[in-house]
Amino acid sequence: MSFEITILGCGSASPTSFRNPSAQLVQVQERLFLIDCGEGTQVQIRKHKIRMQKINHIFISHLHGDHYFGLVGLLSTFHLLGRDKELHVYGPEDLKNIIYTQLKSSKTYLKYGLHFHALNFSEQQLLFEDKRVEVYSFPMRHSIEVCGFLIQEKTKPRKINRKAVDTYEVPVYELNNIKDGADYVMEDGKVIDNATLTFEPNSSMSYAYCSDTSYYPLIAESIQNVSLLYHEATFGKELEKLAKQTKHSTAEQAALIAKESNAKQLLLGHYSARYIDLNVLLDEAKEVFENTLLASDGMKISL
């Protein structure tokens, strides 16, 4: 699949017997991104047969333990397995000191290059970009500084109309330029319009990760028209007062963000351990935004 999300943990605060803390693996165009790394993440990675050495970028949203306590253990495992590829970690500035203090205390000297990138908590920031994919961070609102993340495909190449290409005897070496939108100029100077030689490209997909945050409508501006939105739903609306105190969201508020951002689909997660039956959260969200799903550990979603 060209765009797939694996939920490694969708619980909040502390692990339970049926939900791990926050962590997700996003696979886009053969690139693997890890978002958050709660306790036990590397066990989940192994359980779901993910090729951990292909993870080259890790994004940590904030410094509450259920979102990063598994990070140093994962970095150590990379080292023990002989990793030599560079690894990029994006997170709050203080995370750099946390990582290097733990590594220094255990006299662990990584065999691979570790590059740390501090997040900007005041405005949207482009964190990663290559020919196919972009990753942005954007500010949210919680009890400490926190960022959400948007992973999106760039506009895909146009699809070759094989019949037209053969008709005009377009050489193979011109095809990449044509996929990128170029017209073709024949030897006699005649211009064959790109629209004649190609079909519209497949739609580009996008994924937004929003955990943890209070209800913050400005989020919607950063993730307009997102294909899939993961938004925390720690509480139901019967505990809206507690959600406000702890700067978390209710399922209804998550659905409002999905609606305001014109998301195609909403995925709820980061549930309080008090909820055994999650259908109460699902029903609440669906009253506002019908196309809503419940995240569960091990769940895979293909866009």
FENKAHU-V938724 format. One record per pair of residues at least 6 apart in sequence whose C-alpha atoms are under 8 Angstrom apart, sorted by the first residue. I is the first residue (numbers start at 1). J is the second residue. D is the distance in whole Angstrom. If there is no record, write none. Layout:
BEGIN
I&J&D, I&J&D
END
This chain:
BEGIN
1&302&7, 2&27&7, 2&28&5, 2&29&5, 2&30&7, 2&303&8, 3&26&7, 3&27&6, 3&28&4, 3&29&6, 3&205&7, 3&302&6, 3&303&6, 4&26&6, 4&27&5, 4&28&7, 4&300&7, 4&301&6, 4&302&4, 4&303&6, 5&24&7, 5&25&6, 5&26&5, 5&27&6, 5&300&6, 5&301&5, 5&302&7, 6&24&6, 6&25&5, 6&26&6, 6&298&6, 6&299&6, 6&300&4, 6&301&7, 7&23&7, 7&24&5, 7&25&7, 7&295&7, 7&296&7, 7&297&5, 7&298&5, 7&299&5, 7&300&6, 8&20&7, 8&22&7, 8&23&5, 8&24&5, 8&25&7, 8&41&7, 8&44&6, 8&45&7, 8&297&5, 8&298&6, 8&299&8, 9&19&6, 9&20&4, 9&21&5, 9&22&5, 9&23&5, 9&24&7, 9&38&8, 9&41&8, 9&296&7, 9&297&5, 9&298&8, 10&19&6, 10&20&6, 10&21&6, 10&22&5, 10&23&7, 10&269&5, 10&270&5, 10&271&7, 10&295&7, 10&296&6, 10&297&6, 11&19&5, 11&20&5, 11&21&5, 11&22&6, 11&269&7, 11&270&5, 11&271&5, 11&272&7, 11&273&7, 12&21&6, 12&22&7, 12&66&7, 12&234&7, 12&270&5, 12&271&6, 12&272&6, 12&273&7, 13&21&7, 13&65&8, 13&66&6, 13&272&8, 14&20&8, 14&21&6, 14&66&6, 15&21&6, 15&39&8, 16&273&7, 18&297&8, 19&296&8, 19&297&6, 20&38&8, 20&39&8, 20&40&7, 20&41&8, 20&297&7, 21&37&8, 21&38&5, 21&39&6, 21&40&8, 21&41&8, 21&66&5, 21&67&7, 21&270&8, 22&36&6, 22&37&6, 22&38&5, 22&66&6, 22&67&5, 22&270&7, 23&34&7, 23&35&6, 23&36&5, 23&37&5, 23&38&6, 23&41&6, 23&67&7, 24&34&6, 24&35&5, 24&36&7, 24&37&8, 25&32&7, 25&33&6, 25&34&5, 25&35&6, 26&32&6, 26&33&5, 26&34&6, 26&35&8, 27&33&6, 28&133&8, 28&153&8, 29&132&7, 29&133&8, 31&54&8, 31&55&8, 32&54&6, 32&55&5, 32&56&7, 32&57&7, 33&55&6, 33&56&7, 33&57&5, 33&58&6, 33&59&8, 34&55&7, 34&57&6, 34&58&5, 34&59&6, 35&58&6, 35&59&5, 35&60&6, 35&61&8, 36&58&7, 36&59&6, 36&60&5, 36&61&6, 36&67&5, 36&68&6, 37&60&7, 37&66&8, 37&67&5, 37&68&5, 37&69&7, 37&70&5, 37&71&5, 38&65&7, 38&66&5, 38&67&4, 38&68&5, 38&69&5, 38&70&5, 38&71&7, 39&65&8, 39&66&6, 39&67&8, 39&68&7, 39&69&5, 39&70&4, 39&71&8, 40&70&6, 41&70&6, 41&74&8, 42&70&7, 42&73&8, 42&74&6, 45&51&8, 45&52&7, 46&52&8, 48&298&7, 53&78&7, 53&83&7, 55&87&8, 56&85&8, 56&86&7, 56&87&5, 56&88&6, 57&87&6, 57&88&5, 57&89&6, 57&90&8, 58&87&8, 58&88&6, 58&89&5, 58&90&6, 59&89&6, 59&90&5, 59&91&6, 60&67&7, 60&68&7, 60&89&8, 60&90&6, 60&91&5, 60&92&8, 61&67&7, 61&91&6, 61&92&8, 61&146&6, 61&147&5, 61&148&6, 61&149&8, 61&211&8, 62&68&8, 62&91&7, 62&92&6, 62&144&7, 62&145&6, 62&146&5, 62&147&7, 63&92&7, 63&95&7, 63&144&8, 72&99&6, 72&102&7, 72&103&8, 76&108&8, 76&110&8, 79&110&6, 79&111&6, 79&112&7, 82&111&7, 83&111&7, 83&112&6, 84&111&6, 84&112&5, 84&113&7, 85&112&6, 85&113&7, 86&112&6, 86&113&5, 86&114&6, 86&115&7, 87&112&7, 87&113&6, 87&114&5, 87&115&6, 88&114&6, 88&115&5, 88&116&6, 88&117&7, 89&114&7, 89&115&6, 89&116&5, 89&117&6, 90&116&6, 90&117&5, 90&118&6, 90&119&6, 90&127&8, 91&116&8, 91&117&7, 91&118&5, 91&119&5, 92&118&5, 92&119&5, 92&145&8, 93&117&8, 93&118&5, 93&119&7, 96&116&7, 103&109&7, 119&125&8, 119&137&8, 119&147&8, 120&137&8, 120&138&8, 120&139&8, 121&138&7, 121&139&5, 121&140&8, 121&145&7, 121&146&7, 121&147&6, 122&138&8, 122&139&6, 123&138&6, 123&139&6, 124&136&7, 124&137&6, 124&138&4, 124&139&7, 124&222&7, 125&136&5, 125&137&5, 125&138&6, 126&134&7, 126&135&6, 126&136&4, 126&137&7, 127&134&8, 127&135&6, 127&136&5, 127&137&7, 128&134&6, 128&135&5, 128&136&7, 129&135&7, 131&154&7, 132&153&6, 132&154&5, 132&155&8, 132&156&8, 133&151&7, 133&152&6, 133&153&5, 133&154&6, 134&151&6, 134&152&5, 134&153&6, 134&154&7, 135&149&7, 135&150&6, 135&151&5, 135&152&6, 136&149&6, 136&150&5, 136&151&7, 137&147&6, 137&148&6, 137&149&4, 137&150&6, 138&147&5, 138&148&5, 138&149&6, 138&150&8, 138&219&8, 138&222&7, 139&146&6, 139&147&5, 139&148&6, 139&219&8, 140&146&6, 140&147&6, 140&148&6, 140&210&8, 140&212&8, 140&213&6, 140&214&8, 140&216&7, 140&219&7, 141&212&8, 141&213&5, 141&214&6, 141&215&8, 141&216&7, 141&247&7, 142&212&6, 142&213&5, 142&214&6, 142&246&8, 142&247&5, 142&248&7, 143&246&7, 143&247&6, 146&212&7, 146&213&8, 147&210&8, 148&208&7, 148&209&6, 148&210&5, 148&211&7, 149&208&6, 149&209&5, 149&210&7, 150&206&7, 150&207&6, 150&208&4, 150&209&6, 150&223&7, 151&206&6, 151&207&5, 151&208&6, 152&204&7, 152&205&6, 152&206&4, 152&207&6, 153&204&5, 153&205&6, 153&206&6, 154&204&6, 155&201&8, 155&203&8, 155&204&6, 156&201&6, 156&202&7, 156&203&7, 156&204&6, 157&179&5, 157&180&6, 157&181&8, 157&201&6, 158&178&8, 158&179&5, 158&180&6, 158&181&7, 158&198&6, 158&199&6, 158&200&5, 158&201&4, 158&202&8, 159&179&6, 159&198&5, 159&199&5, 159&200&6, 159&201&6, 160&175&8, 160&178&8, 160&179&7, 160&197&6, 160&198&4, 160&199&6, 161&196&8, 161&197&5, 161&198&5, 161&199&6, 162&197&8, 164&196&7, 164&197&5, 165&197&6, 170&184&8, 174&184&8, 178&184&7, 178&194&7, 178&197&8, 178&198&8, 179&198&7, 181&194&6, 182&194&6, 183&191&7, 183&192&6, 183&193&5, 183&194&5, 184&191&6, 184&192&5, 184&193&7, 184&194&7, 185&191&5, 185&192&6, 186&192&8, 205&226&8, 205&227&6, 205&303&7, 206&226&5, 206&227&5, 206&228&7, 207&226&6, 207&227&6, 207&228&5, 207&229&6, 207&230&8, 208&223&7, 208&226&7, 208&228&6, 208&229&5, 208&230&6, 209&229&6, 209&230&5, 209&231&6, 210&229&8, 210&230&6, 210&231&5, 210&232&6, 211&230&8, 211&231&6, 211&232&5, 211&270&7, 212&232&6, 212&248&6, 212&270&8, 213&232&7, 213&247&6, 213&248&5, 213&249&6, 214&243&7, 214&244&7, 214&247&4, 214&248&4, 214&249&5, 215&247&8, 215&248&7, 215&249&6, 215&253&6, 215&254&7, 215&257&8, 216&257&8, 217&257&6, 217&260&8, 219&257&7, 219&261&8, 220&257&6, 220&258&8, 220&260&6, 220&261&4, 221&261&7, 223&261&6, 224&261&5, 224&262&6, 224&263&7, 225&261&6, 225&262&5, 225&263&5, 225&264&7, 226&261&7, 226&262&7, 226&263&5, 226&264&6, 227&263&6, 227&264&5, 227&265&6, 227&303&8, 228&263&6, 228&264&6, 228&265&5, 228&266&6, 228&267&7, 228&303&8, 229&258&7, 229&263&6, 229&264&8, 229&265&6, 229&266&5, 229&267&6, 230&266&6, 230&267&5, 230&268&6, 230&269&7, 231&254&6, 231&266&7, 231&267&6, 231&268&5, 231&269&6, 232&248&8, 232&249&6, 232&250&8, 232&251&8, 232&254&7, 232&268&6, 232&269&5, 232&270&5, 232&271&7, 233&248&8, 233&249&5, 233&250&5, 233&251&5, 233&253&8, 233&254&6, 233&268&6, 233&269&6, 233&270&6, 233&271&6, 233&281&7, 234&243&8, 234&248&6, 234&249&6, 234&250&6, 234&251&7, 234&269&7, 234&270&5, 234&271&4, 234&272&5, 235&243&7, 235&248&8, 235&249&6, 235&250&5, 235&251&6, 235&271&7, 235&272&6, 235&281&8, 236&250&5, 236&251&6, 236&252&7, 236&280&7, 236&281&6, 236&284&7, 237&250&6, 237&251&7, 237&252&7, 237&284&8, 239&250&8, 240&249&8, 240&250&6, 243&249&6, 243&250&7, 251&268&7, 251&281&6, 251&282&7, 251&284&6, 251&285&5, 252&281&8, 252&284&6, 252&285&5, 252&287&8, 252&288&7, 253&285&8, 254&268&8, 254&285&7, 255&266&7, 255&285&5, 255&286&7, 255&288&6, 255&289&5, 255&292&8, 256&288&7, 256&289&7, 258&265&8, 258&266&6, 258&289&7, 259&288&8, 259&289&6, 264&291&7, 265&291&5, 265&292&6, 265&293&8, 266&289&8, 266&291&6, 266&292&5, 266&293&6, 267&292&6, 267&293&5, 267&294&6, 267&295&6, 268&282&8, 268&292&7, 268&293&6, 268&294&5, 268&295&6, 269&294&7, 269&295&5, 269&296&8, 278&294&8, 282&292&7, 282&293&7, 282&294&7, 285&292&7, 286&292&6
END
